[in-house]
Amino acid sequence: MGESKEWVGMRQLESAIDCSGEYFRGCMEHQLYWYFSADQVGRPLLFIHSVNAAPSAIELKPLFTHFQESRPAFAPDLPGFGRSERNVGEFTSIDFAREIAAMIESLPGDKAPDVVALSLGCEFVARAITEFGAKVRSVTLISPTGFSARGVVSKKTQQRLKKIFEFAGFGRNAFKLLRTERSIRYFYGMNFSGCVPNELVSYALKTTKVPDAHLMPLQFLSMGLFTENAVENLYQRLDLPVLVIFDRDPNVSFERFADFENTANWRFHRVAPSFGMPHWEHSGETVSVIENFYAEC
């Protein structure tokens, strides 16, 4: 039997990071892919990208590239994105967290890893730790979601959005508009105070043209992947060192950082000016902040 169109597309999509990588079967039996550089010894480091219309492991490439020189580093494409299987059916924040917890469990060595997550990926990592018992030494949250004073949209609204996207192929056609170079540059531009790196735009154009590339982004746009009361249900339950790197972000706000002002295991560092991707615009400072954090863990 020949390979499916989706599987061929996944394999033909070029690598986002110039390093080793492999496919593996996730805990929900989907084909997933991660990049890794395991030449070094020591505590592993896992990078979890965000969720949007065109995410992949490339979002955390500057940090991966730096830390792979000194530690075993791993950067998966989450289910539905990048070189991982795209058509994974209905996926929830719980499903993402379960897969991340399984990845953490499969990392080499006997040392609990440090984890770096971006945007909505931060909520998934927090849930992997608090609900699935993932053993982690520390977490670094870059421009995390879940700290806005406003709550997530209601279940009723999520269902309404889902029906709109499913109606007569509306969602697929809307995604075709989002995956144009003009749209990708516009939306990435919201996350940069300066020029958008061409390699981010170039890879986004490629990753959004894989068969079934629209499926998981439409689930995200239906707003069903966010956790209600994430501060109480996820973040306040983290009993380990937490570093938050932030400045401003056009898509999220951080009013509830104030809830952690006197929390001993939390620390906050502003990297400015930045709009959600400080590790690209100020990679040296971001790396320095993370390394100092690890030195104190």
C-alpha positions in Angstrom: 0.0 0.0 0.0 1.4 3.4 -0.9 2.1 6.2 1.6 -0.7 8.6 2.3 -0.6 12.1 0.8 -0.2 13.6 4.3 2.7 11.3 5.3 4.5 12.1 2.1 4.0 15.8 2.8 5.3 15.5 6.3 8.5 13.7 5.1 9.1 16.2 2.3 8.8 19.2 4.5 12.4 20.3 5.1 13.9 20.5 8.5 13.3 23.6 10.6 16.6 23.2 12.5 19.9 21.9 11.1 20.4 19.0 13.5 19.5 15.4 14.0 15.8 14.4 14.3 13.5 11.4 14.1 9.9 10.3 14.0 8.4 8.5 16.9 5.0 7.3 17.9 3.3 9.5 20.5 1.3 8.2 23.4 -1.9 8.6 21.4 -0.4 6.6 18.5 0.2 9.6 16.2 3.5 10.0 14.2 5.4 12.8 15.8 8.8 14.4 15.1 11.4 16.0 17.1 14.8 17.6 16.6 17.5 16.7 18.9 21.2 17.1 19.6 22.2 14.5 22.1 26.0 14.7 21.6 26.5 16.4 25.0 26.0 14.9 28.4 24.1 16.3 31.3 20.6 17.4 32.1 18.3 17.4 29.0 16.5 20.6 27.8 13.1 20.4 26.1 11.7 23.2 24.0 7.9 23.5 23.4 6.7 25.9 20.7 3.5 27.9 20.7 0.2 27.2 18.9 -1.1 29.5 16.2 -1.7 29.3 12.4 1.9 28.3 11.4 3.9 27.1 14.4 6.8 24.6 14.6 10.0 24.0 16.4 11.6 26.8 14.5 10.0 29.3 16.9 12.6 28.3 19.5 15.5 27.8 17.1 17.8 30.5 18.6 17.7 29.0 22.0 18.0 25.4 20.8 21.0 26.3 18.7 22.8 27.9 21.6 22.1 25.3 24.3 22.7 22.2 22.1 26.4 23.1 22.3 26.4 22.3 26.0 23.4 20.1 26.8 21.2 17.4 25.2 18.5 19.4 23.6 15.1 18.3 22.2 12.5 20.3 20.2 9.4 18.5 19.1 6.8 19.6 16.5 3.6 19.3 18.5 0.8 17.1 17.1 -0.9 18.8 14.1 2.2 21.0 13.3 5.5 20.9 11.5 6.8 17.5 10.5 4.5 15.8 13.0 1.2 14.1 11.9 -1.4 16.8 10.9 -4.7 14.9 11.0 -4.9 13.9 14.7 -8.6 14.5 15.2 -10.0 16.6 17.9 -7.2 17.6 20.3 -7.6 19.3 23.7 -5.1 21.0 26.0 -5.2 17.8 28.0 -4.1 15.8 25.0 -1.2 18.2 24.3 -0.2 18.0 27.9 -0.3 14.2 27.9 1.9 14.0 24.8 4.4 16.5 26.4 4.5 14.4 29.6 5.3 11.3 27.6 8.1 13.1 25.8 9.6 14.2 29.1 9.4 10.6 30.3 11.2 9.4 27.3 14.1 11.8 27.5 17.5 10.1 28.0 19.4 10.0 31.3 18.2 10.0 34.9 18.1 13.8 35.4 14.9 15.7 35.3 14.9 18.1 32.4 14.6 21.8 32.2 11.7 22.9 30.0 11.4 26.1 27.9 7.9 26.9 26.5 6.5 29.7 24.4 3.0 31.3 24.6 0.2 28.8 24.8 2.8 26.0 25.0 3.4 27.3 28.6 -0.1 26.2 29.6 0.4 22.7 28.1 3.7 22.3 30.0 2.2 23.4 33.3 -0.6 20.9 32.8 1.9 18.1 31.9 3.5 18.8 35.3 0.5 19.3 37.5 -1.9 16.8 36.0 0.3 14.1 34.5 3.2 14.1 37.0 5.9 15.0 34.5 9.2 15.2 36.4 10.9 18.5 35.6 13.6 20.5 37.4 12.5 23.9 36.1 10.3 25.7 33.6 11.0 28.9 31.6 7.9 30.5 30.3 8.3 33.0 27.4 5.4 35.4 26.9 3.0 32.9 28.5 -0.7 32.8 28.0 -3.1 32.4 30.9 -2.2 35.6 32.9 -4.8 38.0 31.5 -7.4 39.5 33.8 -10.0 38.5 31.2 -11.2 34.9 31.2 -11.3 32.6 28.2 -14.3 32.7 25.9 -17.3 30.6 26.9 -17.9 27.0 25.7 -20.9 28.3 23.9 -18.8 30.8 21.9 -16.2 28.1 21.2 -18.9 25.8 19.8 -20.2 28.7 17.7 -16.8 29.4 16.2 -16.2 25.7 15.5 -19.5 25.5 13.6 -18.6 28.6 11.6 -15.2 27.2 10.6 -16.8 23.8 9.6 -19.6 25.4 7.5 -19.2 24.8 3.8 -15.4 24.8 4.0 -15.3 28.3 5.4 -12.4 27.4 7.8 -10.3 25.9 5.1 -10.8 28.9 2.8 -10.0 31.3 5.7 -6.8 29.4 6.4 -5.8 29.9 2.7 -5.9 33.6 3.3 -3.8 33.3 6.5 -1.1 31.3 4.9 -0.1 33.9 2.3 3.2 35.6 2.6 1.5 39.0 3.2 -0.6 37.6 6.1 2.3 35.7 7.6 4.5 38.7 7.6 1.7 40.8 9.1 1.0 38.5 12.0 4.7 37.8 12.7 5.3 41.5 12.5 3.0 42.0 15.5 5.5 40.0 17.5 8.7 41.9 16.6 9.7 45.5 17.4 12.1 45.3 14.4 12.3 43.3 11.2 10.8 39.8 11.0 13.4 37.2 10.3 13.0 35.9 6.8 13.6 32.3 7.8 10.5 32.4 10.1 8.3 33.6 7.2 9.9 31.2 4.7 9.3 28.1 6.9 5.8 29.2 7.8 4.9 29.4 4.1 6.2 25.8 3.7 4.7 24.3 6.8 1.2 25.7 6.0 1.1 24.0 2.7 1.5 20.4 4.0 -1.8 18.4 3.5 -4.2 19.0 6.4 -2.2 21.9 7.7 -5.4 23.8 8.4 -6.9 21.3 10.9 -5.1 22.1 14.1 -4.9 25.9 13.5 -8.7 25.9 13.2 -9.0 24.2 16.5 -6.8 26.9 18.0 -8.8 29.7 16.3 -12.0 28.2 17.9 -10.4 29.2 21.2 -10.8 25.7 22.7 -7.2 25.1 23.6 -6.9 27.7 26.3 -7.4 26.7 30.0 -10.1 28.5 32.0 -8.6 30.2 35.2 -5.1 29.0 34.2 -3.5 30.9 37.1 -5.5 28.9 39.7 -5.8 25.6 37.8 -2.2 25.4 36.5 0.4 28.0 37.4 -0.2 28.3 41.1 0.2 24.5 41.4 3.8 24.6 40.0 6.0 23.6 42.9 9.4 24.1 41.2 11.6 27.0 40.0 9.8 29.1 37.4 11.3 31.8 35.2 9.0 34.1 33.2 10.5 36.2 30.3 8.3 38.9 28.9 7.8 42.4 27.8 4.7 43.3 25.7 2.6 41.0 23.5 -0.2 42.0 21.1 -2.1 38.8 21.7 -1.9 38.4 25.5 -1.7 40.5 28.6 -0.1 39.8 32.0 -2.2 41.5 34.7 -2.1 38.4 36.9 1.7 38.3 37.2 0.9 40.3 40.3 -0.5 37.2 41.9 3.1 35.8 42.1 5.0 38.9 43.3 5.7 37.2 46.7 6.0 33.7 45.5 9.5 32.4 46.3 9.9 30.0 43.4 8.8 32.4 40.7 11.0 35.1 39.1 10.2 37.5 36.3 12.6 39.2 33.8 11.6 41.8 31.2 13.5 41.7 27.9 12.7 44.9 26.1 11.8 46.1 23.6 10.0 42.9 22.5 6.6 41.7 21.5 6.5 38.0 22.3 9.7 36.7 20.6 12.5 38.1 22.8 14.7 35.1 22.1 14.9 36.2 18.5 15.3 39.9 18.9 17.5 39.8 22.0 18.9 36.3 21.9 22.1 37.1 23.9 20.2 38.7 26.8 17.6 36.0 26.8 20.2 33.2 26.9 22.0 35.0 29.7 18.9 35.3 31.8 18.1 31.6 31.3 21.7 30.5 32.1 21.7 32.6 35.3 18.4 31.0 36.3 19.8 27.5 35.8 22.9 28.4 37.8 20.6 29.2 40.7 18.2 26.2 40.5 
